[in-house]
Amino acid sequence: MEFNAISFEQKHFCPGFYQLPNAPHKYRDWKHSGHGAVNMSEAITESCDVYFYSLASILGIDNMHQFLQQFGFGEKTGIDLVGEKSGLLPSREWKKEKKNQNWYPGETLITGIGQGYLQVTPIQLARATATLANGGKVVTPFLVDKIVSATETRVMSETNNKVIPLKTENVQHITESMVNVVHDSHGTAKNIGKKITYHIAGKTGTAQVFNIKQEAKYNEEAIDFKLRDHALFIAFAPAENPKIAVAVVVENGGHGGSIAAPIAGKVIEQYLANFEIQR
């Protein structure tokens, strides 16, 4: 939407897979029967892979790389810990330099759903989630809140004043869609939103550990535990006035909605309860 490449209400049809023009390979959706015609809100709410394959193809890897880089992917967050990894935000230039190969359209598609060469850390996910919650204001995470000496007090959270110029209406659209993930009857994390009195904005995710052959089916019970998908969930709350951003990654946990989301829900609930007590 920031690139005017697609409108919020524009629909794409999901038959359960996506194919590039004149190519036999099928990029599959988690829902084999497909989601039907979905707009962006429905795609986020139901986690429709095919919609985002299509969107990635429309945007192209150059626009995707440029935009995601603003959110801090591919670089260290600056947290006060030793050994932080920078992850990897792939691009045409990176692949040419590191592998001496051209970038392929199929690689753009899988990057669009967080797969392929893309590597992110949990703290990068949390930072990007907080940035979205802040409407584009980038935060630097710190374990140390402030440093007090005899002459001055240095508040660590005030060291970064970068703001990504996002359109307010676009942020609002995405936030409302993420609220639906938790609070809509079709949401992939709907189970954590049943007993709370505020809105959580969230997004489920799954990271594959190994490649599945074109006609093969993923059977969680038939493979080693270490080969099972990683479960992911990002969230911020309360959605209308954010106080906390969370990223949960459960290694080999399976599904983000059933495994990672409940963990995030408990963290948010505990934090906001303490927040109210401290006020």
Secondary structure, DSSP 8 states (H G I E B T S, - for coil): -TTSSS-SS--EEESSEE--TT----EE-SSTT--EEE-HHHHHHHT-HHHHHHHHHHHHHHHHHHHHHHTTTTS----S-TT----B---HHHHHHHH-----HHHHHHHTTT-TT-B--HHHHHHHHHHHHTTSB-----S--EEE-SS-EEEGGGS---B----HHHHHHHHHHHHHHHHSTT-TTGGGGSS-SS--EEEEEEE-SS---TT----GGGS-GGGS-EEEEEEEESTTS--EEEEEEETT---IIIIIHHHHHHHHHHHHHHHHHH-
